[in-house]
Amino acid sequence: MDPLTHPTLPVGIRSRRIEGINGLTMHLLEAGEAGRPVLLLLHGFPELAYSWRRVMVPLAAAGYHVIAPDQRGYGRTTGWSDAYDTDLRDFSLFTLIRDQLSLLQALGVAQVHAVIGHDFGSPVAAHCALVRPDVFRRVALMSAPFAGPPALGSSLRAPARDIAADLAALPRPRKHYHWYYATRPANGDLMASPQGLPAFIRAYYHHKSGDWAGNDVYPLAGWTASELAKLPTYYVMDLHETMPQTVAHEMPDAATIAACTWLTEDELSVYAMEYGRTGFQGGLNWYRTRFTGTNAEMEAFAGARIVVPATFIGGARDWGVQQAPGALAKMEREATADWRGTHLVPGAGHWVQQERPAETVALLLDFLR
């Protein structure tokens, strides 16, 4: 697949592919000059390197070489299997860490000034900093708090599986989205969205954004079905609905879409084009590793803390910050040894670097200094 060219890609961002990256041909977006301090930006689901487009040029203008890869399973990076019945070790945290180390080696980069991860890219960034603090010298986590590496013997105890029966037994039967995303039909459900792929992605992004009226966030008391049922349906779904059905209930009207400056229709078309070509299974396989013990090797780091400077940036209207009860406090007090602050951006939802790029850049630059 050729490098990404699209009218909505800001001037100053370059696209290229590099072969031989831990078995992949990796696609990345870059801004700024090689040789400057490197910022490595890791996206989540259902995102792409493109999700960093609004912050890359300002960060480069501040003196950094900014690198954002399409991670394994996504976009224009190739060499991964899109089968459900693939070896999930190809999507383990150790493999994802090796991907980034291999990319840096190919670029001739010995260490990065910071690794910055959003959504599912946040645990990847956190584990990069945990395992190789000599390479990843700072870490900024966004939207998904890091509560620490798995405890010894914990890898087969999947919280979303363990709570499934209690959620299903509620008066309004529910299911956790991790559990749904791990099922065989999930990719087909998303690809065959009755409303069409662009409308599904639009509704999904809107539902989790600061624009959706229901995202009034507060801490949950604990990991119980009654508490988790307080989460919006994009996290704790109605038992018998697919994700396209779930978000269709919150599809924004034409006026709201027209007013959405952080995700225009032209920008949305990039996501629809890329996912229409690749499907979602690559990203869904990341969720599946949480149910299979695939990341058991990370138990070797049980009790270890991130020792490099660390910070967290989220949206004040992002339920991702609170969806795992207690995780935010554990990140601040236990999982990190050099905590530099938690920042919740007013008005922003889950897609903080897209919804509020100027505020995100300002917070990052303050941390990076």
Residue pairs with C-beta under 8 A, 6 or more apart in sequence:
1 17
1 27
1 76
1 78
1 277
2 76
3 15
3 16
3 17
3 27
3 76
4 15
4 27
4 29
4 49
4 50
4 75
4 76
4 270
5 15
6 270
7 266
8 53
8 264
8 266
8 267
8 270
9 15
9 29
9 50
9 53
10 53
10 54
10 56
10 57
11 57
12 31
12 56
12 57
12 60
13 29
13 30
13 31
13 53
13 56
13 57
14 29
14 30
14 31
15 27
15 28
15 29
15 30
16 27
16 28
16 30
17 25
17 26
17 27
17 28
17 76
17 77
18 25
18 26
18 28
18 103
18 106
18 107
19 25
20 102
20 106
21 79
21 99
21 102
21 103
21 106
22 95
22 98
22 99
22 101
22 102
23 79
24 72
24 77
24 78
24 79
24 80
24 99
25 77
25 78
25 79
26 69
26 70
26 77
26 99
26 103
27 49
27 69
27 70
27 75
27 76
27 77
27 78
28 49
28 67
28 68
28 69
28 70
28 103
29 49
29 50
29 52
29 53
29 56
29 67
29 68
29 69
30 65
30 66
30 67
30 68
31 56
31 57
31 59
31 60
31 65
31 66
32 59
32 60
32 61
32 63
32 64
32 65
32 66
33 60
33 65
34 65
34 107
35 65
36 63
36 64
36 65
37 63
37 64
37 65
37 112
37 113
38 64
38 65
38 66
38 67
38 104
38 109
38 111
38 112
38 113
39 59
39 64
39 65
39 66
39 67
39 112
39 113
39 114
39 115
39 116
39 368
40 67
40 68
40 69
40 100
40 104
40 112
40 114
40 115
40 116
40 125
40 136
41 49
41 52
41 55
41 56
41 66
41 67
41 68
41 116
41 117
41 118
41 121
42 68
42 69
42 71
42 100
42 115
42 116
42 117
42 118
42 121
42 122
42 124
42 125
43 49
43 51
43 52
43 68
43 70
43 71
43 74
43 118
43 119
43 121
44 51
44 117
44 118
44 119
44 120
44 121
44 122
44 143
44 144
45 119
45 120
45 283
45 284
45 286
45 287
46 201
46 204
46 271
46 275
46 280
46 283
47 74
47 118
47 119
47 121
48 70
48 74
48 75
48 270
48 271
48 274
49 68
49 69
49 70
49 74
49 75
50 75
50 270
50 271
50 274
51 118
51 351
51 353
51 354
52 66
52 68
52 353
53 267
54 262
54 353
54 354
54 357
55 353
55 357
55 360
55 361
55 364
56 66
56 68
58 357
58 358
58 361
59 66
59 361
59 364
59 365
60 66
62 361
62 365
62 368
64 113
64 368
67 103
67 107
69 77
69 99
69 100
69 103
70 76
70 77
71 77
71 96
71 99
71 121
71 124
72 80
72 90
72 91
72 95
72 96
72 99
72 282
73 80
73 82
73 91
73 281
73 282
73 283
73 285
73 286
74 274
74 278
74 282
74 283
75 274
75 278
76 274
80 90
80 91
80 282
81 87
81 90
82 278
82 279
82 281
82 282
83 281
84 184
84 187
84 281
86 285
88 285
88 288
88 289
88 292
88 294
89 95
89 294
90 285
91 282
91 285
91 286
91 288
91 289
91 294
92 289
92 294
92 295
92 297
93 123
93 124
93 127
93 289
93 295
93 297
93 298
94 295
94 297
94 298
96 124
96 127
96 286
97 124
97 127
97 128
97 131
97 132
100 115
100 124
100 128
101 132
101 135
104 110
104 112
104 135
110 135
111 134
111 135
111 136
111 137
112 135
112 136
112 137
113 137
113 138
113 368
114 136
114 137
114 138
114 139
114 140
114 364
114 367
114 368
115 125
115 128
115 129
115 136
115 138
115 139
115 140
116 125
116 139
116 140
116 141
116 142
116 364
117 123
117 124
117 125
117 126
117 139
117 140
117 141
117 142
117 144
118 142
118 143
118 144
118 352
118 353
119 142
119 143
119 144
119 320
119 350
120 144
120 283
120 286
120 287
121 142
122 141
122 142
122 143
122 144
122 145
122 146
123 144
123 146
125 136
125 139
125 140
125 141
126 139
126 141
126 146
126 306
126 335
127 149
127 298
128 135
128 136
128 139
129 136
129 138
129 139
129 306
129 308
129 310
130 149
130 301
130 304
130 305
130 306
131 301
133 306
133 307
133 308
136 308
137 308
138 308
138 309
138 310
138 367
138 368
139 306
139 308
139 309
139 310
139 311
140 310
140 311
140 312
140 313
140 364
140 367
141 310
141 311
141 312
141 313
141 331
142 312
142 313
142 314
142 352
142 353
142 360
143 313
143 314
143 315
143 318
143 320
143 321
143 350
143 352
144 320
145 312
145 321
145 324
145 327
145 328
145 330
145 331
146 306
146 327
146 331
146 335
146 336
147 324
147 326
147 327
147 330
147 331
147 334
147 335
148 303
148 304
148 305
148 330
148 331
148 334
148 335
149 298
149 299
149 301
149 302
149 303
149 304
150 295
150 296
150 298
150 299
150 302
151 299
151 302
151 303
152 299
152 302
153 299
154 299
155 293
155 294
155 295
155 296
155 298
155 299
156 293
156 296
158 178
158 290
158 291
159 223
160 176
160 178
160 179
160 290
160 291
161 179
161 291
163 176
163 223
163 224
163 225
163 228
164 175
164 176
164 179
166 224
166 225
167 173
167 174
167 175
167 176
167 225
167 228
167 229
167 236
167 239
168 174
168 175
168 239
169 225
170 225
170 226
170 229
172 229
172 238
173 238
173 239
173 240
174 225
174 228
174 229
174 236
174 237
174 238
174 239
175 236
175 237
175 238
175 239
176 228
176 235
176 236
176 237
177 234
177 235
177 236
177 237
177 243
178 287
178 290
178 291
179 291
180 186
180 237
180 242
180 243
181 243
181 284
181 287
181 288
182 284
182 287
182 288
182 290
182 291
185 242
186 242
186 243
186 280
186 284
187 279
187 280
187 281
187 284
189 242
189 243
189 244
190 197
190 200
190 242
190 243
190 244
190 275
190 279
190 280
191 197
191 276
191 279
191 280
193 199
193 200
193 244
194 244
194 245
194 248
195 203
195 244
195 248
195 251
197 272
197 275
197 276
198 268
198 269
198 272
199 248
199 251
200 243
200 244
200 247
200 248
201 268
201 271
201 272
201 275
202 251
202 252
202 257
202 263
202 268
203 247
203 248
203 250
203 251
203 252
204 234
204 243
204 247
205 263
205 268
205 351
206 212
206 247
206 250
206 251
206 252
206 256
206 260
207 232
207 234
207 247
207 250
208 215
208 232
208 234
208 318
208 319
208 320
208 349
208 350
208 351
209 215
209 262
209 317
209 349
209 350
209 351
209 355
210 315
210 316
210 317
210 318
210 347
210 348
210 349
210 355
211 252
211 256
211 260
211 349
212 232
212 250
212 349
214 232
214 250
215 232
215 317
215 318
215 319
215 349
216 317
217 316
217 317
217 318
217 319
217 321
217 322
218 322
219 322
219 325
219 328
220 227
220 228
220 230
220 231
220 322
220 323
220 325
221 227
221 325
222 325
222 326
223 324
223 325
227 325
228 235
228 236
229 236
231 319
231 323
232 319
233 241
233 246
233 249
234 243
234 246
234 247
235 319
235 323
237 243
237 246
238 246
252 260
257 265
262 351
262 354
262 355
262 356
262 357
263 351
263 354
288 294
289 295
305 334
305 335
305 336
305 337
306 335
306 336
306 337
306 338
307 337
307 338
308 338
309 338
309 340
309 367
310 336
310 338
310 339
310 340
311 339
311 340
311 341
311 342
311 343
311 363
311 367
312 328
312 331
312 332
312 341
312 342
312 343
313 343
313 345
313 352
313 360
313 363
313 364
314 320
314 321
314 342
314 343
314 344
314 345
314 348
314 352
315 321
315 344
315 345
315 347
315 348
315 349
315 350
315 351
315 352
315 355
315 356
316 344
316 345
316 346
316 347
316 348
317 347
317 348
317 349
318 344
318 348
318 349
318 350
318 352
319 350
320 350
321 328
321 344
322 328
328 342
331 339
332 339
332 342
333 339
340 367
341 367
343 363
345 352
345 355
345 356
345 359
345 360
345 363
347 355
347 356
348 355
348 356
348 359
349 355
352 360
353 360
